[in-house]
Every structure is written in structure tokens, then in C-alpha cells.
Amino acid sequence: MTARPGRHRTVAALAATALSVAVCPLGTATAAPQHPPLTRAAHTHTVDCRAVKCVALTFDDGPTQYTAALLTTLERSHALATFFLIGPHALQYRADALREYRDGDAIGDHTVTHPHLTLLPRPGIDQQIDVAAQQIASVTGHRPVLFRPPFGAWNARVREAAGAAGMAVVLWNVDPRDWKHHDPAFIDRAVLAGVRPGAIVVLHDRYATTPLAVPRLIDVLRARGYDLVTVPQLFATSGGLRSGVVYHHGPGP
């Protein structure tokens, strides 16, 4: 399926300058800074999120039967997002996963079975990440360089496994708990109350109510002067993303 006008995608390398990493659980990133910046295809629209207000909407657990409607909203709004895919879901909803990629959305790895990775030994963590990455790549043709651990649960083993797989660990700092509150108006209010420049918002395209919240969310964020960007775009002008580094939010003006 082809992308709609305004969301064409070209390949561009992320900036390879050094990123200053804050070692703080609530900071932008948490990890040792020795990893080189990742290379990831990016949308042509370049935004310096150090100078303008940016927000990254991210969606976990898809694709599902609700993803197509969400993609239509994003396409009509000429907006980009980041999707963290469960490997077997990408295989089941191949057209939607490929549509995300062709639209210019960023795609990340969200494991095979959505387990609590902190309860697994290192080989089990490796398998969850690597098999899902292979499944996603079999659809899009590209192995993900972004990883989100299910439930946001991570420890040193999870971070090191992601780094070994060549992936940055992307968490969030705005959570409307759409998995609990199946109310589009509530989701909108919760996101808008928490968003600040550089925010990473966690949402889920596995629930019917979440896509219904997105049109108003996009409109209000733009009215407030925000650029809606992918996670790689969020960091593109501040050194890019590094494998094995944990990110909670991006830069802001």
C-alpha cells in the first residue's frame, strides 16, 4: 500500500555527533555513553527539537485490527508516529506494518510474546528481541534499531541485550494509561496535561478507543505549537540514538 501525499519517505542517516548521556532514571537517557550513534532511515522533514517544541507519539502492541484506522488518521493529518511491534502481530497484519514503514513512521521491536523481560535469563531476553526483529524485518525489509521492553520493565540484562542487538531502549515520560481508561476524552486530557517539549507519549493501538483519541490530540498539540515527530527525528539533531542506551524523553527548547 502506498503512502498518501505529504508523508513520502526517503533514506537519510541520523547525525553521528556525540550525544551527552545523563545517567539518571528520569533523564533523557540512561546508560554508558560509549556506544556509537545508530543509523536509521528518517523522514525528509528535519526538525531541530532543541529549538522548536517536539512531541513523539508512540504506539505499542500492534499491529492489530485497529491499526489501519489509526494510520488513516495519521496520513490525513500528515503526522508521523513511532510503532513498537510485537513480532507475530507484524506477520499477521503485514499490510499495516508495511504501511507504517512506507508512510515514514518509525518502527521498533516490542518482543515476541510481551513478557516481563526482567524475569527472564539473558538467553530468553535475547530470543525475545532477536526473533521479533527477524519477524519485523521479514515484512519491512529492515531490522529495527529501536526497542521498547513490555511494561517498560528493564534492568542491566535488558539494556545489554538491546545493545547487543544494535537497538536503543525507548521508554516514555507521558502515559495516559489508555490500557486502563478506555475513554478517548480521558486519554486526550491526560496526554495534553503531561506533554512538555521533548515528550515521548506511550499509547497502544491494541484498543479500539485509543485511535479515536488521536485526531483531537493531533489538532490540539499542533495548536499549541508542537511538531509531531518520530523518535529518531526527536534525537536527530542532538547526536542521534545509541544502541544500549535507555531514553525517557528527548531534547526541548
Secondary structure as GFF3:
##gff-version 3
##sequence-region A 1 253
A	DSSP	beta_strand	29	30	.	.	.	ID=ss1
A	DSSP	beta_strand	54	62	.	.	.	ID=ss2
A	DSSP	alpha_helix	67	77	.	.	.	ID=ss3
A	DSSP	beta_strand	82	85	.	.	.	ID=ss4
A	DSSP	alpha_helix	87	92	.	.	.	ID=ss5
A	DSSP	alpha_helix	94	103	.	.	.	ID=ss6
A	DSSP	beta_strand	106	109	.	.	.	ID=ss7
A	DSSP	three_ten_helix	117	119	.	.	.	ID=ss8
A	DSSP	alpha_helix	122	140	.	.	.	ID=ss9
A	DSSP	beta_strand	146	147	.	.	.	ID=ss10
A	DSSP	three_ten_helix	150	152	.	.	.	ID=ss11
A	DSSP	alpha_helix	156	164	.	.	.	ID=ss12
A	DSSP	beta_strand	168	170	.	.	.	ID=ss13
A	DSSP	alpha_helix	184	194	.	.	.	ID=ss14
A	DSSP	beta_strand	199	204	.	.	.	ID=ss15
A	DSSP	alpha_helix	209	223	.	.	.	ID=ss16
A	DSSP	beta_strand	227	228	.	.	.	ID=ss17
A	DSSP	alpha_helix	231	235	.	.	.	ID=ss18
A	DSSP	beta_strand	246	247	.	.	.	ID=ss19
###
